[in-house]
Amino acid sequence: MLSIKNYNLITNILFIALFVLKGLNILIDRIEISLFVFWSLPLIIFYFYLVRLRVKAYQWFCFVLLIYFLFASVRVFGTTPFWIDIFEFICVCLLFIHIMYGPKTINKLN
């Protein structure tokens, strides 16, 4: 059975995976650090509220993740996909599904 602790662990793993994938893009000079900072600000802001299990933050973060999904899907399906882009696309999709079921999971476990 999934507990709040395990749910937060999955959330942390998915966030770390996204940041590592974007960090790899910096290391191989595909993006600049300024773009990484701009990209990560919404994630950091929402992460602050997600770890506090605020249901409204989960609901709003799903809408924000749709923007990340659109940008990742353009890079994967619009041009020649790079392996980091494919993993980022998968990670964003997994995070969206995970966050989408967050309020239901939190209410069920509390």
N, C-alpha and C positions, 0 to 999 in steps of 0.2 A: 504494500500500500504506500502511496506517495504521501510524504509528510511535508510540512511547510519548509523544513530544513532541506529536504531533498529537492523541493521545487525551486528554492533559492539557489541551490547548488547548480541545477541545470541552467537557470537564468545566468548565473555568473560564468559558467563555462561557455555559453553561447556569446555573451558579451566579450569575453576574453578572446574567443576565436575570431570575432569580427575585427577587434583591434589588432590582433596579430596579423591577420590577412591584409589589412590596410597598411600596417607597419611594413610588411614585406614589399608592398608597392613603393614605399618610400625608399627602401634599401636598394631596389633595382631601378630606381629613378623613373618610375612611371607616373608618380605624382609628387608634388612639392609638399613640404611640411605645412605651409599655410593652408593648403587645401585639406590636409589631414585634420588640422585644428578646426577648420570650418565644418568638416564632415562629422567630427566627433562631439562637438558642443551639444547638439540635441540629445545624443545618446547619453552623455554624461548627466545632463539635466534630468532626463527621465529616469536614469538609473538610480539617482538619489531618492526618488519617490517610489520606485519599484521595490527596492529593498525594504522599504517601510510598509509594503503591502497595501498601498493606496489603490483602491479599485478604479477610481477615476483616472489615475495615471496609466493604468493598464489599458483602459479604453481609448484614451487619447494617443497613447504610444502606438497602438495599432494603425492609426491614421498616419502617423509619422513614418512608420515602417513601410507603408505603401509607397512613399516617395523614395525611400532607399531601394525598395523592390523595383521601381520603375527605372532608376539609374543603373542598377545592377543588370536588369534584363536587357537594357539597351546595349550594354557592353558585351553581354553574352550572345544575344540573338541578332544584334544589329551589325556587328562587325565580326572580325575573326576573333573567336573567344580565346582568352588566355587562361591558363589553369587557375590562377588566383581569382580571376573574375567568376569562374564557374563555382569555386568553393565559396566565394562571398555570396553569390546568388543562393546557393543551397543553405548557407548559414542564415541569411536574411529570411528565407522561407521558413526554416525551422523556428527561428526566433518569433516570427509572426504567429505561427500556429501555437507556439508555447505561450506567448503573451495573450493571444486571443482567448485561450482557456484559463487564463490566470484568475479573473474574478470568480469564475465558477469553482475553481479549485480552492481558492482562499475561503470563499463562503462555506464550502463543504467541509473544510478541515477546521474551521474556527467554530 
